[in-house]
């Protein structure tokens, strides 16, 4: 328990009514979780405004309320605090409640459209192998040292995030690597978090169902770097044209990594095959089972970040050679019949094109690429025809199927995708709405030496249909067929 006065100092309060320093038992932003003694923070969400539930929270025992507009009815014995932005206040209060855990860690955030999960996970694995107690906050999982916890969001809400960081501090973690989504930045979920460094991968079309336009999407990413303190590092991709925009107002030390342009950390692909690639990074040679220009860039970011955290370059390169691909990110499965399947999370036009370009480099005239791809429901509709067009451009056969249709009709999603295809491309494309049947059909069409790409869901072990989640794993479907 804590007194309100112990944590409210972190927040700029515009006006206060009621008792000044009640004893609190916890912080909630969901009125259904309020218990006697709670501090309720009324946050304006994208679908629900928490201000509507202030009375309910008080009836359930809230002793203090933080809000942007004071309610008309003021209950005796309850402290009401008006702030400019409740979402920002929530992050600050959550951090204060847990004893400012991020300030006791070397916390590195990774943002960008593609590559966040790979870079954060590889950094976590690298530092664990280097002997450091470390934590991970990623799309796939949260890790408190070696303990794995299920991930619900790429970046958790402020209350969950600070509780998780506090658990990492308690477990003895020194380094934590964390994905920072554009939603998290825009919704102030990282308010009150102290970062020791930030990494920018790239930015392409994504989440335009949430952000008004591409410029707003860029501003959301940029706001993360705007918040970095002096003494932190901001490591950005020199090969990405928006990198300088990201760091133009940061107080952090701006550093760069790149494969094609001059950069502080430079790398080059020396040789490559479907088995892996040889990289040269700042004069060191590194063999990795990961392939593709995008993975070379990801590994270079990992190297640069490690050196920004004062690690020895030779030891870093040696240890990086032991790292393996992240689950569901260009994950290969091979059958005894010579067929090969690749499962990848590629769910944006740019990511899909990168994966297919990489696969195209390795096929000969007799081997084909068969792509199974869909598009998520209740998300940016504009990228659907683009995804289908890219799949058709780089594949011999395309199967359009369901991804996570969520509350949308899967057939409508496939209709949108087909709009990106001309008549010739449609002849090489089939629609199989049932994802399991689509994957099985692709595997049956494939012959020895062919590559089947199953894109869009990667590590996910569920499919969301009509608002319900059902168990589903692309990799398990493929393995079952390969048996």
Secondary structure by P-SEA (a helix, b strand, c coil): cccccccccccccccccccccccccccccccccccccccccccccccccccccaaaaaaacccbbbcccccccccccbbbbbcccaaaaaaaaaaaaacccccccbbbbbbcccaaaaaaaaaaaaaaaaccccccccccccccccbbbbbccccccaaaaaaaaaaaaaacccbbbbbbcaaaaaacccccccccbbbbcccccccccccccaaaaaaaaaaaaaaccccbbbbbccccccccccccccccccccccccccccbbbbbccccccccccccccbbbbbccccaaaaaaaaaaaaaaaaacccaaaaaaaaaaccccccccbbbbccccbbbbbbccccaaaaaaaaaaaaacccccbbbbbbbcccccccccaaaaaaaaaaacccbbbbbbcccccccaaaaaaaaaccccaaaaaaccccccaaaaaaaaaaaccccbbbbbcccccccbbbcccccccccaaaaaaaaac
